[in-house]
Amino acid sequence: MKLELSDGEWVLMRRLWEEAPRTITQLTAALKEEAGWSKHTIISMLSRLEAKGAVRYEDGGRAKAYYPVLRQSDAARRETRHFLDKVYGGRLGVMLNAMVDSQALSQADLEELSAILEKAKGGANHD
């Protein structure tokens, strides 16, 4: 299933991934300052996310309790693949070269990337 999230949907989903279940009232309070969204905006967004299969709700007496169905790791993987395909023709090396050329990587980023590559090498040797 191809499921793409808008920027706003990412904001709302992050709130649900942080803590679920959440009611419309809780989401409105949490996102009012950050995004300036009204209750009606939250309801519309939740409807769209439900139609996409990204969230579900349970009737909890006074209010519906919303839960994420889409896992954050799955959404991040899809978004990363979409970004790489769109901007760099699916080539990670081209993206990394662009980041190195623009000096966009900090020393901490380089160390983290090095650790990831070492982990990947270790996993490849165990196959």
N, C-alpha and C positions, 0 to 999 in steps of 0.2 A: 504494500500500500504506500503510495506516495503522499506524504503529509508534510506540507510546508506551513510554517507558522509566520505570521506577520510580526513586525517588531513589537507591537502592542501585545500580541498573544504571548510572545516570549516573556514579557514583563509579568503578565498574569500567571503564566505557568511557573515561573521561578518562585512566585509566592506560594503556589500549591506544592511545589517540590520541597520548599523549605519547611512547610508545616501543613499537613492535611489531617483531617478534613478542615475546610474553611467554609463559612457561610458567606452569602452575598454581603451581609452587613460587615463582617470581618474583612473581606476583601476590599470593600469600598473604603473602610477606615484606613486600611494599610496602604491603599494606592491613591487616596485622595491627594495627599501632599506630594507624593513622588510623581504622579502622572496627571493629577488634576481631573480624574475621571469621576463622573457621577455614577449613582447606583444604576441608572438606565444603561450607561455605557458598559458597566461590568456585566449586567444581565445579557446584553447583546453579544458581548464577547464570549461569555460562557455558553450561550446558545450555539455560536459558531464552532467553538471548541468541542462541544458535545456532538455536533453534526459531523465533525471531522474524526470523532472517536478518540480525542485527546483527553477528555475529562468525562466523569460520570458523577451522578449524585445519588444520594439516598435521602429519602424523606426522614427527617429527624424530629418530627413533632412540630415545633414552631417554625423551623427553617430547614431548607435543603442543605445538606452537607456535601460539598464538592471535593472530589478526589481526582488526582491525576491518573489517567490510564496510560498515557504515553510516558515512558521512562526518560529521564533527563539524558542519560547516556545515549539512548537511541536518537533522540532529537538532536543532540550535539553532533553525533556521527553523520546524520543526514545533512545537517546544515553545513558541516565542514566539507562534505563531499560536494554539495551543491556549490559552495563558494569556490572550491578548487576548480571544479569543472567550468564555472562561469568566468572566473577571472584568469586562471592560469592553465586552462585546457586540461585540467585534471593532473597536472604535474607538480608534485610537492617540491621537487628540486628547484623549479623555476621560481616558486614563491619564496623559498628560503634564500635563493640568490638575490632576489629583489630586496628582501629584508636585510641581508648582509650589506648589499651595496648602499642602502639608505641608512645604514647604521641604526636600524630599528631594534636590534637585539642587545639587551644589557648583558653584563657578565653573568648575572643570575639566570637569564634566559638561556645562555650558551651552556651553562653547567647543567641546567635541567634537560636541555636537548641532548647533551652528551650522555646523561644518565638514561634517558629514554632509548637512545640508540644502543647503548651497552646492554640494556634489558632486552631489546629486540634481537641483538646478536646472540645472547644467551638462550633465548627461546628458539631461535633458528637452529642452534646446535643440538637441541634435544629432540628434534624431529626424526 
